Amino acid sequence: MTLTNPNPVVIPPTPEQTFPHLWLSDIVVSAHSTSEGMIYIKTLPYNQTNQTIGSHDHQVILQTHELWRAVNAVPEVAQAMGAIFQAIEPLRTWLNGGTPSVIAPEPEEEVITDEPIEE
């Protein structure tokens, strides 16, 4: 059933927008035990050039209740979990008003070869 609106709403047309990137809106990791856990990631359309986050109408959600299986099966998920573990103490230091220590990047491995360099 519809009602007549005494004050009709007029929405002006908006220009077309392109969002070639994704914005990580929500990331939740919950590990209740060493065998149970979940991960939830919500992304929104994003345009890095003009720093515009798109509508929630176009959100994409990735979720699994098999966190540890994902950690064991997907190397990037395992690496992300490791990064979270490594971030805990520096974050705690920062939250307490300190300055976290900076971890120097590992030096690149030098490759030595006897072959001449072609120009």
N, C-alpha and C positions, 0 to 999 in steps of 0.2 A: 504494500500500500504506500502510496506517495502522498506527500503534503506539498502544497504550494508555499514556496519560501517568499515571505513578504519583502525580503532583501536579497535578491538573486546574487549569487557569487559568480564573478567573472574572473577567470584565470587567464592572464595574458599569455600568448605563446612565448616559449623560451627558445633561445637559439640551441641548435644541436651541439652536444658536447661529446668529446671522445675521451675515454678513460683507458689508456694502454697499459696501466699498471694496476696492482692490487695493494690495498691498504690493509694491514693486519689490525683489525679492530679489536678483537678479543682473542686471547690465548689463555687457555686454562689447562693445567696439568694436575691431575689428582691421582696420587698413588697411595691407596689405602694400605697396601702391603707389598711384599716383593712378588706377589703373583696377581694382584688386582690393581687396576688403574685405568684411567681414561685420559684422552686428550681431546680438546675441543678448540678449533681454530675458526674464527669468522673473518672473512675478507670482504672488503667493499671495493667498488671501482675507484680508481685513483688516477689523477693526472699530475705527475711529478712536475711538469713544466710550470703549471700555474697553481700547484698545490691545492687542487680541488678534490674533495672526497665526494663520491657519488652517493646516490640514494640507497637506503637500506632495502629498497625494492629489488635491487640487483645483488644482494649479498650472496656469498657462497660459504657454506659451512662444511668443514671437514671434521668428522668426529668418529672416534672408535672407543669402545670400552675394553679393548685389548691392547692397552698401552705397552706392556712388556713384550708382547708378541711383535708389535710394530717396532719396538726398539731393537729386537733381535733380528728382524727381517729387513729393515730399511736402514742402511748405514747412515744416511743423513739424519734420521730420527735419533739414532744412537749418539751421533755427534752433537745434535742439539741438546739432548739430555746432559751430555758431558759438559757442554758450555754452561748450562744452567747450574750444575753442581759447582763448576769453577767460579761462577759469578756470585755465589752466596756470601762468602767472606768479604770480598771487595764491596759488595752492596751493603752489607752490615756495617762495614767501616764508614762508608759514605753516609749512611743514615745516621750514624753516631757523630757526624760532623768531622770525620777525619778525611784524609786523602788516601784513596786506595793506591797500592803500589801498581806501577805500570809493568805489564809483562812484555818484555822485548820480543819481537817476532823472531822466529827461528831463522837462522841464516840459510840462504838457498845453497843447495849442494853444488859445489863446483865440479864441472865435468871437464876432465883433461883427456885430450885425444891426440894421437900422433898424425891425424889426417890434416892436410893443409886446408886453410880456410879459403873458400871460394868467394870472390868478390863480384 
